[in-house]
Amino acid sequence: MRQRPRASYPVSYPVESVTLDIDEEVAPLRGPARRVLLLEDRDDFREVLHDHLVFRSYGVTSVRSGAEGLRQIMKGAFDLIICDMMMPQVGGEMFYWAVTRARPATARRFIFFTGHQNNPAMEFFFRRVNATVLIKPFKLAALDFAIDGVLLKLR
């Protein structure tokens, strides 16, 4: 089992500071790499998540908007889609509906994350699609747990 060096990456938001702890032991994945589409408009946060997923042996395609994500979806299928809800051009909810219309089987492959915990419209959407959701700030271990849960449902 590989052990990751103890470190944290501070990620600054306009209102608060977020620290992603990455000091847990991480077991490498076995078998072929799963393809992940990561959508996040903030460069610093996207980079931290991308690096973590690559370290976990996922094949990661990172984009900064829903529009770019749609272009990637049209190029090929992904095992997981990890999607921020608040992005320019095409937000998370609109992205979800566009993707599931083009590729209905992807509906169960989404993990959403947001910093807007008390948004009634967003909460309604999450309930409607039975979404897996992470609330910022979250630990990378929570992301790993969410990924494992989604992959388990796909078996």
N, C-alpha and C positions, 0 to 999 in steps of 0.2 A: 504494500500500500504506500503510495507516494504521499509525502506530507508537504503541504504548501508552506512557504515561509510566512511568518507572522507579519501582517501588514494591514493597513486600512487605507482606503482611498477616500479622502474627503471630497464630496460633491456639493458645490454651493448652489443653492436655489435662492431666488430673490428674497424669500421670506425666512427661510430656515436653512440650516446646514445638515447634510445627510452624510452619514458614514457607513460605508458598506464593509462589514467585517469579513475577511477572507482567511481566517486563521484556523479553520476546521480541517481535519484530515479528509482527503478526497480520494475515493477509490476510482481508478481509471475504468472507463467503460470497456466492454468486450464486444467483439463483432464489428460489423460495418458501421461506419459513422452515420449517425442520423443527420438529416438535413434540417437546419433551423433557419427560419426567416425572422430576423430581429428588426422591429420597427421602433425607432426612438429618435426624436428630433434633436435632443440635446447631445452634442458631440461627446462631452465628457462622460455622461452616463452610458451612452451607447458603447463607448470604447471599453469601459469597465465590464459591462455585461458581455460584450463580444469576447474579450480576453478570457473571461471566466468560462464561457461556453466552449471556446477553443481548447482551453486547458482540460476541460471535461471530455474532450475528444469528439465534439460535435463539429459538423461541417456547417459553418455559419455564413449567411449572407446578411449583411447589415445595410439598412437603408434609413433615411431620415424623414421619409414621408409616406403616407398611404398611397400616393400616386406612384412613387418609385416601387413600393411594395406590390402594387397591382401589376406593374411591368414584370417583376420577378415571378409572380404567380403564373403569369401567362407563359413564361419560359419553361416552367416545370413545377413538379409537385414538391411539397415540403412535408417532413414528418411532424414538425412543430412550427407554430407561428406565435411568437412572443411580441405582443403589440401594446404600445402606449396608447392611451385613449385620446390624449390631446396633442394633435399634430397639425401642422399646416396643410392646406389643400384638402386632404381627405383624412378625417379623424378616424379613430378606432372603430366606432360603431358603423360608419359608412363603409369603411374598409371591409369589415366583417360581412356586411350584407352583399357587397360587390363580389367578394371572394366566394362566399357560399353559393351565390347564384351561378358563378362560372364553374366552381368545383364543390358541389354539395358535400362531398365526403370530408372536406376540411373543417366542417363546423365543430367537430369534437377535438380538433388539434390546436385550438387557441388557448393562450394564456394572456390575459390582459393585465396591465398595471396602470395605476393612476395615483396622483397625489390629491385627488378631489374625492374625499371619502363621503361627504354628505351632499351629494348631488342626486336629487330624486330621479331625474331623467336617466342618469347613468345607472343608478341602482335598479330602475325598472328594466333597462336593457339587460343588465347582468342576470336578473331573475328570469327574464323572458328566454334567454338562450342558455340558462344554467351554466354560466361562465365560471371558469377558474380565474380568480382575481387576486392580485397582490397589491397592497396599498403601500405607496412610498411613504416613508423609507422602509425598505425591507432588506433583510440579510440575504446573502447569496445562498445560504443553506435553505431559506424559504423558497427560493427559485428552484433549487434542486428538488425539493420536496414536491413542488407543484408540477415540475416536469415529470417526475416519477409517477405522480398520480394520473396525469394525462396519458402517459404511455401505457400505464396499467389498464386504463379504460379502453384503449385501442386494441388490446389483445383479444 
